[in-house]
Amino acid sequence: MDVIDAINTRRAYRSLAPVAITEELVRDLARCAQLAPTCNNNQPARFVFVWEPAMLEKMKPVFNRGNAWCHADSMMVAVCAEKEADCLIYDREYYLFDTGLQTAFLILRATELGLVAHPIAGYSPKAVRAVLGIPDTMQVITLVNIGRHADAISPVLSEKQIHDETHRPERLPLEQVAFFNRWPREEGGERRDENT
């Protein structure tokens, strides 16, 4: 699988089936995250890989109700960073951007390996820090839920989640997100698209 295949294949599935997690797999994913470009090569992200069954059980209460599907994870990765660990250039704080790049590399590698790697926002950062012993100075930016895509739809999914599971969610039209050579002008309250 090449990069474009991984990008096209990647989906945020919620119906997860078990997959064997090994230390070799964890090191592979972590190494790929390390190879992402970051400001001054600061590598601000820190990843807590959780796959022992007892620890996954302790993590269940941290998820919001709509993320009960996460209880089927084979592994959960807490992605953390702190602002001071990366470039601070005037009003630009790079740690969130760089952590996103590092996480994207991890997700694409997991996809290449045939796994689902679904990042979420629906959790309690305070609870995550308490369960995993993460210092209060670290911001828990996302949890990436890892498993194998199940053949059957998870029974805990909502109607919208089931729809998203069976249909790739639409992306915005490219003309709304990519502009050629300059920001489009607005005339008479309407944006004039100069890309065409």
WOQUIDA-V343998 format. One record per residue. RES is the residue in one letter. PHI is phi in radians with two decimals (* if undefined). BURIAL is b if it has 24 or more other ideal C-beta (glycine too) atoms within 12 Angstrom, else e. Layout:
BEGIN
res:phi:burial
RES:PHI:BURIAL
RES:PHI:BURIAL
END
This chain:
BEGIN
res:phi:burial
M:*:e
D:-1.65:e
V:-1.07:e
I:-1.14:e
D:-1.13:e
A:-1.11:b
I:-1.11:e
N:-1.26:e
T:-1.41:b
R:-0.99:b
R:-2.47:b
A:-1.58:b
Y:-1.16:b
R:-1.96:b
S:-1.54:b
L:-1.97:b
A:-1.98:e
P:-1.10:e
V:-2.48:b
A:-1.23:e
I:-1.90:b
T:-2.10:e
E:-1.10:e
E:-1.08:e
L:-1.10:b
V:-1.04:b
R:-1.12:e
D:-1.07:e
L:-1.10:b
A:-1.12:b
R:-1.14:e
C:-1.13:b
A:-1.08:b
Q:-1.13:b
L:-1.44:e
A:-1.17:b
P:-1.24:e
T:-2.45:b
C:-1.02:e
N:0.95:e
N:0.99:e
N:-1.27:b
Q:0.85:b
P:-1.27:b
A:-1.25:b
R:-2.18:b
F:-2.10:b
V:-1.86:b
F:-1.55:b
V:-2.07:b
W:-2.41:b
E:-1.16:e
P:-0.92:e
A:-1.14:e
M:-1.29:e
L:-1.08:b
E:-1.13:e
K:-1.14:e
M:-1.39:b
K:-0.93:b
P:-1.21:e
V:-1.34:b
F:-1.45:b
N:-1.13:e
R:-0.96:e
G:-1.18:e
N:-1.93:b
A:-1.08:b
W:-1.05:b
C:-1.13:b
H:-1.14:b
A:-1.63:b
D:-0.96:b
S:-1.59:b
M:-2.66:b
M:-2.23:b
V:-2.02:b
A:-1.50:b
V:-1.79:b
C:-2.25:b
A:-2.87:b
E:-2.28:b
K:-0.94:e
E:-1.23:e
A:-1.44:b
D:-2.38:b
C:-1.08:e
L:-2.13:e
I:-2.02:e
Y:0.96:e
D:-1.65:e
R:-1.69:e
E:-1.94:e
Y:-1.49:b
Y:-1.08:b
L:-1.23:b
F:-1.08:b
D:-1.15:b
T:-1.13:b
G:-1.09:b
L:-1.08:b
Q:-1.07:b
T:-1.18:b
A:-1.08:b
F:-1.09:b
L:-1.06:b
I:-1.12:b
L:-1.17:b
R:-1.15:b
A:-1.05:b
T:-1.07:b
E:-1.03:b
L:-1.45:b
G:1.49:e
L:-1.83:b
V:-1.64:b
A:-2.30:b
H:-1.92:b
P:-1.39:b
I:-2.32:b
A:-2.00:e
G:-1.53:e
Y:-2.76:b
S:-1.71:e
P:-1.00:b
K:-1.09:e
A:-1.16:e
V:-1.07:b
R:-1.04:e
A:-1.15:e
V:-1.19:b
L:-1.69:b
G:1.25:e
I:-1.40:b
P:-1.05:e
D:-1.10:e
T:-1.26:e
M:-1.59:b
Q:-1.54:b
V:-1.47:b
I:-1.49:b
T:-2.79:b
L:-2.03:b
V:-1.83:b
N:-1.69:b
I:-2.13:b
G:-2.93:b
R:-1.82:b
H:-1.16:b
A:-1.31:e
D:-1.27:e
A:-1.86:e
I:-1.20:e
S:-1.09:b
P:-1.25:e
V:-1.59:e
L:-1.34:b
S:-1.35:e
E:-1.04:e
K:-1.13:e
Q:-1.12:b
I:-1.12:e
H:-1.04:e
D:-1.15:e
E:-1.24:b
T:-1.81:e
H:-2.36:e
R:-1.11:e
P:-1.02:e
E:-1.13:e
R:-1.73:e
L:-1.06:e
P:-1.02:e
L:-0.95:e
E:-1.13:e
Q:-1.53:e
V:-2.10:e
A:-2.20:e
F:-2.03:e
F:-1.71:e
N:1.25:e
R:-2.89:e
W:-1.16:e
P:-1.17:e
R:-1.39:e
E:-1.96:e
E:-2.20:e
G:1.07:e
G:1.45:e
E:-2.03:e
R:-1.32:e
R:-1.70:e
D:-1.43:e
E:-1.69:e
N:-1.40:e
T:-1.67:e
END
